[in-house]
Amino acid sequence: MTTDSTLLAAFAPTGVLRACINLGNPILAGTDAQSRPVGISVDLAGALAKRLGVELDLIVVDAAGKSVETVTNEQADVGFFAIDPRRAATIGFTSPYLLIEGYYLVRDASPVQTNADVDRAGTRVVVGQGSAYDLFLTRELQHADIVRAPTSPAVVKTFIDTGYEVAAGVKQQLAQDVANLSGYRLLNERFMVIRQAMGLPIARGEAALTYLKTFVEDMKREGFVAEAMQRHGISGVSVAPAE
C-alpha cells in the first residue's frame, strides 16, 4: 500500500522514520549481546517503518524524560510513552498498547504496609525523573516528599544507598533489581496502571496521529503486540483492550 506523500512527510520529514527508544523501561526495550536495541518498542517501530515504506533509524535514550524531550523537539518522529496529561501538551498519543503496573518497594522492617501508608509527612519516595509515575505521584501525593533519581534504572540503587523510605516504579523492574538481595518487599497492591502508548510531535497534525492510532489498534488486534511480548519473554503486563 502506497502512503500518501503528505502523510509520509509528516512521519518521516528526513526521509527515514526516526523512532526514539527508551532503554529505561526493560519491559519495552533492552539491548542484545551485541548491544543492539531489542524489545517490544523496537519491533513496533520496525513494523511502522515497514508499513510506511521507509527505513528505520533508532534514537536510543536511557530515560522517559529524555524520550519526551527528544520527540517534543522533533529530533525523533515517534516514541513510546506512558500517557500523561502533562505530556499531551506537546505529544499526540495513541490508545495504549500495553498496561503496566506501578508498585512501591520498601524494606522488610518498614512500617509501611499499604499504599495509603506511603503518603505521610517524612516519607521520601524515590522515582525516576520525568517518568510516568513521577508525573502521577507529583500530582497525587499530598504529604510525602518525592526524590528524583536521574533514570528509572537508578531508582533502587538510590533508594538503597540513601536510606530513603520508599522506591516507586514498574513492578517488574523493582522486583528484578532486588531479586538477589534480602530485606526488601513490594507492597501487595499497585498504585497506578501505566498506559503505554505510541506518540508523535503534536505539530505533525491530526492525519498523522489518526494513522498512528489505527496502526496501534491493528497491532493489538492482529496479535503483534502479544507475540512481541512472548518473543522477548515479557510477563506480568497485559495487552491493552481495543479502543
C-alpha positions, 0 to 999 in steps of 0.5 A: 500500500502506497502512503500518501506523500503528505502523510509520509512527510509528516512521519518521516520529514528526513526521509527515514522514520526516526523512532526514539527508544527508551532503554529505561523501561526493560519491559519495552526495550533492552539491548542484545549481546551485541548491544543492539536495541531489542524489545517490544518498542523496537519491533513496533517501530520496525513494523511502522517503518515497514508499513510506511515504506521507509527505513528505520533509524533508532534514537536510543535514550536511557530515560522517559524524560529524555524520550519526551524531550527528544520527540517534543523537539522533533529530533525523533518522529515517534516514541513510546510513552506512558500517557500523561496529561502533562505530556499531551501538551506537546505529544499526540498519543495513541490508545495504549498498547500495553498496561503496566503496573506501578508498585512501591518497594520498601524494606522488610522492617518498614512500617509501611504496609499499604499504599495509603501508608506511603503518603505521610509527612517524612516519607521520601519516595524515590522515582525516576525523573520525568517518568510516568509515575513521577508525573502521577505521584507529583500530582497525587501525593499530598504529604510525602516528599518525592526524590528524583533519581536521574533514570528509572534504572537508578531508582533502587540503587538510590533508594538503597544507598540513601536510606530513603523510605520508599522506591516507586516504579514498574513492578517488574523492574523493582522486583528484578533489581532486588531479586538477589538481595534480602530485606526488601518487599513490594507492597501487595497492591499497585498504585497506578496502571501505566498506559503505554502508548505510541506518540508523535510531535503534536505539530505533525497534525491530526492525519498523522496521529489518526494513522498512528492510532489505527496502526496501534489498534491493528497491532493489538488486534492482529496479535503483534503486540502479544507475540512481541511480548512472548518473543522477548519473554515479557510477563506480568503486563497485559495487552491493552483492550481495543479502543 
